[in-house]
Amino acid sequence: HAEHLNIHFHQWGLMSSYNDGMTKGLRPKDKAKFMTLEQAMQKLGHTSHVIDIFKIDCEFCEWFTYKDWLDPEKADVRQLLIETHNLPRPEADPHKNKGGAWFQVPSTVTPADFFDDIEAAGFAMFSKEPNIHPQARVSTVF
């Protein structure tokens, strides 16, 4: 609604290029609403652009897609603003692995893997604060 401000909203879900578990149980029409970061950048014509700030608030997909943001072959990201949601768990049981309706899948990723990989990619945490929304956990900025 704010095109005159050069703000555009696309109702796409972000999926992983390396973990198909997050969209495995989706119906084909729902799966079509998801694309990888690389696919979204290609569709928008941004493959040769530097991303100064990449803000991610994808309701649990951060645990399944973060390696794509860190891959310089896929995206040249300078800063990450990440809102994390819950914690990934190895259980497939949705009552134990409450990542949201889309992401009730088992994961071998640990929070340590997530933060260690981000640091190894050259990012340094400079802000961490709780999200005061009752269902949110922590927001982190790299």
C-alpha positions in Angstrom: 0.0 0.0 0.0 3.0 2.3 0.2 4.5 1.9 -3.3 5.1 5.7 -3.5 7.4 5.2 -0.5 9.2 2.4 -2.3 7.9 -0.2 0.2 6.5 -3.4 -1.3 4.9 -6.3 0.5 4.9 -9.8 -1.0 2.9 -12.5 0.8 5.5 -15.3 0.4 6.7 -17.7 2.9 10.5 -18.3 3.2 11.6 -21.9 2.8 15.0 -23.5 3.1 17.1 -24.6 0.1 18.7 -27.3 2.2 15.9 -28.6 4.5 12.8 -29.9 2.8 11.2 -31.0 6.1 9.6 -27.6 6.7 7.3 -27.8 3.7 7.0 -31.6 3.4 3.5 -31.9 4.8 2.0 -28.9 2.9 -0.6 -29.2 0.2 0.7 -28.2 -3.2 -1.3 -25.0 -3.3 0.2 -24.0 0.1 3.7 -25.1 -0.8 3.5 -22.8 -3.9 3.3 -19.8 -1.5 6.9 -20.5 -0.3 10.2 -19.8 -2.0 13.8 -19.8 -1.0 15.7 -16.6 -0.4 17.5 -17.1 -3.7 14.3 -17.6 -5.6 12.7 -14.5 -4.1 15.8 -12.4 -5.0 15.7 -13.7 -8.5 12.0 -13.0 -8.8 12.5 -9.4 -7.6 15.6 -8.9 -9.7 17.9 -8.4 -6.7 20.5 -11.1 -7.3 23.3 -8.5 -7.8 22.2 -6.2 -5.0 23.8 -5.8 -1.6 21.3 -6.3 1.3 22.2 -3.7 3.8 19.7 -4.9 6.4 17.9 -8.2 6.3 15.0 -8.3 8.8 13.7 -11.7 9.4 10.5 -12.4 11.4 9.3 -15.7 9.8 7.6 -17.3 12.8 10.0 -20.2 13.4 11.4 -20.6 9.8 14.6 -18.9 11.0 15.9 -22.2 12.4 15.5 -23.9 9.0 16.5 -21.1 6.6 19.4 -19.2 8.3 22.2 -21.0 6.3 20.8 -19.4 3.1 21.1 -15.9 4.6 24.7 -16.6 5.5 25.8 -18.0 2.1 27.5 -15.2 0.1 26.8 -17.1 -3.1 23.1 -16.6 -2.4 22.9 -13.2 -0.8 25.3 -10.4 0.2 23.9 -9.5 3.6 25.5 -6.8 5.7 23.3 -6.8 8.8 20.8 -9.3 10.2 17.8 -8.4 12.4 16.4 -11.6 13.6 13.3 -12.3 15.6 13.6 -15.9 17.0 10.6 -18.0 17.9 10.6 -20.9 20.3 13.4 -23.4 20.0 13.7 -26.2 17.4 13.4 -29.7 18.8 14.2 -33.1 17.4 10.6 -34.4 18.1 8.2 -34.5 15.2 5.3 -34.4 17.7 3.6 -31.0 17.2 2.6 -30.9 20.9 6.3 -30.9 21.8 7.6 -29.0 18.9 5.5 -25.9 18.8 6.9 -23.9 16.0 3.6 -22.8 14.5 1.2 -24.3 12.1 3.7 -24.4 9.2 6.8 -25.8 10.9 5.8 -28.7 13.2 8.8 -30.7 12.0 11.8 -32.2 13.7 15.0 -30.4 13.6 18.6 -31.3 14.4 19.6 -27.6 14.6 20.4 -26.3 18.1 20.4 -22.7 19.2 24.2 -23.1 19.6 24.5 -24.2 16.0 22.4 -21.2 14.9 24.4 -18.6 16.8 27.8 -20.2 16.2 27.2 -20.4 12.4 26.1 -16.7 12.3 29.2 -15.7 14.2 31.4 -17.9 12.0 30.0 -16.1 9.0 31.5 -12.8 10.3 28.5 -11.3 12.2 28.8 -10.0 15.7 25.8 -9.6 18.0 25.3 -6.0 19.1 21.8 -6.1 20.5 19.5 -8.7 22.1 16.2 -7.9 23.8 13.1 -9.7 24.8 10.0 -9.3 22.7 7.2 -8.4 25.1 4.5 -10.0 23.0 3.1 -12.9 25.2 4.0 -15.6 22.6 7.4 -14.2 21.5 10.8 -15.0 22.9 13.8 -13.0 21.9 14.9 -10.6 19.2 18.5 -10.4 18.2 20.4 -8.1 15.9 23.8 -8.9 14.2 
